[in-house]
């Protein structure tokens, strides 16, 4: 019985010692110390340590002297740490807590920047990634954020960069459409390819892939025996891209982007989704 009591006392003592050690490790530092540690870590490129100090600063001093700046720094630290979701969440939190802040434009810009890079992610830094073939969801969100920045803060120092990124996003969206059009052509789904090409011409008229879209339009209209549609597409191509390789030496439209083998009616009707027979 005494052995059991001794064992219980020993266990309790060990637990108390561990608790004391843990309490010592979790000692709360002064607000200024957390902030200075975070700034020093960021200046040295140690964003993990910076994030730890900024998180602690927010936890222990949520309404302190450095609270607003710490929230801004946390957005940047998470972005530099490639925690893009975390950076976006931190930006959302800053705008929610500080709607009238003079730095709200920065938070909105960083939220857009995080979304802009989120669809590619870390893998693209080490492996080739075809951005035009990826889901455009995050790009759409980034476009909305940058558009909101331009509307709400037209004089912001981040507007110029945001506007250029919006152009890049629109070009990416157009590339996604042309990627799909090429896929449908490969599957001999010419109606679907025509729809994708027409969407590019109507919605992304300044995109670099418009020339290819017009060629696809002309070719698919011609195959579908829609003469006027083909003529209109060729006329637009001639006006905007007079030196296009789609025109031969005599200036006649002479492109053939469609694979002519096995152009069956069933392929057109089923959009090529039934596969090759």
Backbone torsions as a table, in degrees:
resi	resn	phi	psi	omega
1	UNK	NA	-42.8	178.6
2	UNK	-61.8	-35.8	179.2
3	UNK	-63.8	-39.5	179.4
4	UNK	-65.5	-43.8	179.8
5	UNK	-62.5	-43.6	179.1
6	UNK	-61.6	-40.6	179.5
7	UNK	-63.6	-40.9	178.7
8	UNK	-65.6	-42.2	178.8
9	UNK	-63.7	-40.7	-179.8
10	UNK	-64.6	-42.1	179.6
11	UNK	-63.4	-42.4	179.7
12	UNK	-64.2	-41.1	-179.6
13	UNK	-63.8	-43.3	178.9
14	UNK	-62.3	-41.6	179.6
15	UNK	-63.8	-39.9	179.7
16	UNK	-66.1	-41.7	179.3
17	UNK	-63.0	-42.1	179.3
18	UNK	-63.3	-40.1	179.8
19	UNK	-64.7	-40.7	178.9
20	UNK	-63.9	-42.4	179.5
21	UNK	-63.2	-40.9	179.6
22	UNK	-64.4	-41.0	179.2
23	UNK	-62.9	-38.1	179.1
24	UNK	-66.0	-38.0	-179.6
25	UNK	-67.6	-31.6	-177.1
26	UNK	-96.0	24.0	179.0
27	UNK	-60.3	129.7	-177.6
28	UNK	-79.0	127.2	-179.8
29	UNK	-90.5	162.5	176.3
30	UNK	-61.0	151.3	-178.0
31	UNK	-55.8	-46.2	-177.5
32	UNK	-62.2	-35.1	-179.7
33	UNK	-64.3	-46.2	177.5
34	UNK	-57.9	-44.7	-176.3
35	UNK	-65.8	-45.5	-179.5
36	UNK	-65.9	-37.9	176.6
37	UNK	-62.7	-41.1	179.9
38	UNK	-65.5	-44.2	-179.6
39	UNK	-64.9	-41.5	178.9
40	UNK	-63.2	-41.3	179.4
41	UNK	-64.8	-42.2	179.1
42	UNK	-65.5	-40.4	179.3
43	UNK	-63.2	-28.2	178.8
44	UNK	-94.0	1.5	177.8
45	UNK	82.5	10.8	179.0
46	UNK	-94.0	81.2	-173.1
47	UNK	-77.1	-21.4	173.8
48	UNK	-63.7	-49.3	179.3
49	UNK	-65.4	-38.3	178.4
50	UNK	-61.0	-44.1	-179.5
51	UNK	-63.7	-39.5	178.8
52	UNK	-61.0	-45.0	-179.9
53	UNK	-68.6	-37.3	179.4
54	UNK	-69.6	-37.7	175.7
55	UNK	-62.4	-42.7	178.6
56	UNK	-64.9	-39.9	179.3
57	UNK	-61.9	-41.9	178.3
58	UNK	-67.8	-35.1	-177.8
59	UNK	-69.4	-47.4	-172.6
60	UNK	-92.2	-23.5	-178.0
61	UNK	-135.2	62.2	-174.6
62	UNK	-64.7	-20.9	-180.0
63	UNK	-123.8	26.8	-176.4
64	UNK	-80.6	-174.5	-175.9
65	UNK	-62.5	-34.5	-175.0
66	UNK	-102.3	9.5	-171.2
67	UNK	-58.1	-50.3	-176.1
68	UNK	-64.8	-45.2	179.8
69	UNK	-65.8	-36.7	178.7
70	UNK	-63.3	-38.1	178.3
71	UNK	-65.3	-39.0	177.1
72	UNK	-66.3	-43.5	179.7
73	UNK	-63.8	-33.6	-179.7
74	UNK	-66.3	-37.3	175.8
75	UNK	-58.6	-48.5	-177.5
76	UNK	-66.0	-43.8	-178.5
77	UNK	-62.0	-42.9	179.1
78	UNK	-66.9	-38.5	178.3
79	UNK	-62.9	-44.3	179.6
80	UNK	-67.9	-25.0	177.8
81	UNK	-83.7	4.0	-177.7
82	UNK	65.2	19.4	172.9
83	UNK	-90.9	76.3	-172.1
84	UNK	-69.8	-37.6	175.4
85	UNK	-62.8	-43.2	179.2
86	UNK	-64.5	-38.3	178.5
87	UNK	-64.7	-40.7	179.4
88	UNK	-66.1	-40.8	178.5
89	UNK	-64.8	-40.1	178.9
90	UNK	-65.2	-37.8	177.6
91	UNK	-65.4	-42.6	177.4
92	UNK	-59.4	-44.2	-178.4
93	UNK	-64.2	-42.1	179.8
94	UNK	-61.2	-45.4	-178.7
95	UNK	-67.5	-30.8	177.7
96	UNK	-71.3	-39.6	-177.2
97	UNK	-84.9	-23.4	-175.5
98	UNK	-132.0	60.2	-174.2
99	UNK	-62.8	-24.5	-178.2
100	UNK	-102.2	9.9	-176.9
101	UNK	-65.3	145.1	176.4
102	UNK	-71.6	-9.6	179.2
103	UNK	-104.3	12.2	-178.9
104	UNK	-62.8	-31.4	179.2
105	UNK	-65.1	-35.5	178.1
106	UNK	-65.2	-44.4	179.8
107	UNK	-61.5	-42.4	179.6
108	UNK	-66.4	-40.6	177.6
109	UNK	-62.6	-44.0	-179.2
110	UNK	-68.0	-33.3	176.1
111	UNK	-63.5	-43.3	177.2
112	UNK	-64.7	-39.1	-179.3
113	UNK	-65.3	-39.1	177.8
114	UNK	-63.8	-44.9	178.3
115	UNK	-64.8	-37.8	-179.0
116	UNK	-58.0	-37.7	-177.7
117	UNK	-97.5	-8.9	-171.9
118	UNK	-68.2	-33.2	-176.2
119	UNK	-73.7	-16.2	177.1
120	UNK	-95.0	-51.1	174.5
121	UNK	73.4	-170.7	-174.3
122	UNK	-65.7	-34.1	-174.8
123	UNK	-59.5	-33.6	-176.7
124	UNK	-67.2	-18.7	178.5
125	UNK	-74.3	-18.6	-175.7
126	UNK	-123.3	-17.9	-178.5
127	UNK	-129.9	146.6	178.0
128	UNK	-66.8	128.5	-178.7
129	UNK	-128.0	126.4	176.5
130	UNK	-85.1	99.8	-176.0
131	UNK	-60.4	-34.6	-177.0
132	UNK	-66.3	-16.3	-178.3
133	UNK	-97.5	3.7	-174.8
134	UNK	-95.7	163.3	177.3
135	UNK	-61.4	128.0	-174.8
136	UNK	-84.1	7.3	-173.7
137	UNK	-54.8	-49.3	-178.6
138	UNK	-68.8	-33.0	176.9
139	UNK	-64.0	-38.9	177.8
140	UNK	-63.3	-40.3	178.6
141	UNK	-65.6	-41.7	178.0
142	UNK	-62.1	-41.8	179.2
143	UNK	-60.6	-41.7	178.7
144	UNK	-63.6	-42.3	180.0
145	UNK	-63.8	-45.9	-179.5
146	UNK	-66.8	-37.3	177.7
147	UNK	-63.9	-41.2	177.2
148	UNK	-63.5	-38.7	177.8
149	UNK	-60.7	-46.1	-179.8
150	UNK	-63.3	-36.5	-178.0
151	UNK	-76.1	-41.8	-174.7
152	UNK	-86.1	-31.5	-175.5
153	UNK	-132.2	65.6	-175.4
154	UNK	-62.1	-20.4	-179.0
155	UNK	-99.4	7.4	-178.6
156	UNK	-65.4	147.5	178.5
157	UNK	-68.8	-12.9	-178.4
158	UNK	-94.5	-2.2	-175.7
159	UNK	-63.9	-43.8	-176.7
160	UNK	-59.4	-46.4	179.7
161	UNK	-67.4	-39.8	179.4
162	UNK	-61.4	-40.2	-179.1
163	UNK	-65.0	-41.0	178.5
164	UNK	-65.5	-36.9	178.7
165	UNK	-70.3	-32.1	176.2
166	UNK	-64.4	-39.4	176.1
167	UNK	-62.9	-43.5	179.5
168	UNK	-62.8	-38.6	179.7
169	UNK	-64.9	-44.4	179.2
170	UNK	-61.6	-38.5	177.4
171	UNK	-65.6	-38.8	176.9
172	UNK	-63.5	-41.4	179.2
173	UNK	-63.1	-40.0	177.5
174	UNK	-65.5	-39.2	178.1
175	UNK	-63.4	-35.3	177.0
176	UNK	-63.3	-40.9	179.2
177	UNK	-66.4	-41.2	-179.5
178	UNK	-69.2	-33.8	175.9
179	UNK	-60.2	-44.3	179.2
180	UNK	-66.0	-40.3	179.4
181	UNK	-61.4	-42.4	178.0
182	UNK	-61.9	-39.8	179.3
183	UNK	-62.3	-44.7	-178.8
184	UNK	-66.8	-34.4	176.2
185	UNK	-63.9	-43.0	178.3
186	UNK	-59.9	-35.1	178.9
187	UNK	-87.3	3.5	-178.6
188	UNK	61.5	30.3	177.1
189	UNK	-98.1	77.4	-167.8
190	UNK	-74.9	-27.8	175.7
191	UNK	-65.6	-45.4	179.1
192	UNK	-64.8	-40.5	178.3
193	UNK	-62.6	-41.1	178.5
194	UNK	-61.4	-42.8	179.7
195	UNK	-62.4	-41.4	179.3
196	UNK	-65.5	-44.4	-179.6
197	UNK	-64.0	-41.4	179.6
198	UNK	-64.4	-37.5	178.1
199	UNK	-61.4	-38.5	179.0
200	UNK	-64.7	-48.3	-177.5
201	UNK	-62.4	-37.7	-176.4
202	UNK	-80.0	-33.1	-172.4
203	UNK	-109.7	-21.0	-179.3
204	UNK	-131.7	58.6	-172.9
205	UNK	-65.4	-17.8	179.7
206	UNK	-100.6	4.8	-178.5
207	UNK	-70.6	147.2	177.7
208	UNK	-62.0	-18.0	-177.1
209	UNK	-93.3	6.9	-179.1
210	UNK	-62.5	-38.1	179.2
211	UNK	-57.5	-48.8	179.0
212	UNK	-64.0	-37.8	179.5
213	UNK	-62.0	-41.1	179.1
214	UNK	-65.7	-37.9	177.6
215	UNK	-63.9	-43.9	178.2
216	UNK	-62.7	-41.5	178.0
217	UNK	-58.7	-49.8	-178.2
218	UNK	-60.3	-43.4	-178.0
219	UNK	-68.2	-44.8	-177.4
220	UNK	-71.7	-37.0	175.4
221	UNK	-61.6	-41.4	-179.1
222	UNK	-64.7	-42.7	179.0
223	UNK	-64.5	-37.7	-180.0
224	UNK	-79.9	3.9	177.3
225	UNK	62.4	36.4	174.1
226	UNK	-106.3	85.0	-169.0
227	UNK	-61.3	-44.7	-177.2
228	UNK	-64.3	-42.3	178.5
229	UNK	-59.7	-41.6	179.2
230	UNK	-65.7	-43.6	179.8
231	UNK	-63.4	-40.8	179.0
232	UNK	-63.6	-42.7	179.7
233	UNK	-64.3	-40.7	178.9
234	UNK	-66.0	-38.8	178.7
235	UNK	-63.8	-42.8	176.9
236	UNK	-63.6	-40.7	179.0
237	UNK	-62.9	-43.6	-178.6
238	UNK	-65.4	-37.7	-179.1
239	UNK	-69.6	-44.2	-173.8
240	UNK	-92.7	-25.3	-178.9
241	UNK	-136.6	67.8	-176.0
242	UNK	-62.6	-22.6	-179.3
243	UNK	-99.5	17.4	-179.9
244	UNK	-59.8	142.9	177.6
245	UNK	-67.7	-9.5	177.7
246	UNK	-70.0	-16.5	177.7
247	UNK	-99.3	135.5	179.6
248	UNK	-81.3	-173.8	-176.7
249	UNK	-63.7	-22.5	179.1
250	UNK	-91.2	3.4	179.0
251	UNK	81.0	12.4	-179.9
252	UNK	-93.9	145.4	177.1
253	UNK	-66.6	120.7	-173.3
254	UNK	-141.5	46.4	179.9
255	UNK	-97.6	156.8	175.6
256	UNK	-150.6	79.5	-178.7
257	UNK	-86.1	-8.2	-179.2
258	UNK	-90.9	143.1	174.0
259	UNK	-82.5	119.4	-170.8
260	UNK	-82.5	-14.1	-179.5
261	UNK	-71.6	140.2	174.6
262	UNK	57.2	44.0	177.2
263	UNK	-83.0	74.5	-177.2
264	UNK	-86.5	154.3	177.7
265	UNK	-60.8	-34.1	-179.5
266	UNK	-64.0	-33.2	178.1
267	UNK	-64.7	-39.5	-179.3
268	UNK	-68.6	-44.6	-176.3
269	UNK	-68.5	-38.7	-176.3
270	UNK	-93.2	6.8	-179.1
271	UNK	61.5	21.3	177.4
272	UNK	73.3	11.0	-174.3
273	UNK	-83.9	-9.2	-178.8
274	UNK	-85.2	-7.7	177.9
275	UNK	84.1	177.6	-179.6
276	UNK	-81.4	145.3	179.2
277	UNK	-109.5	NA	NA
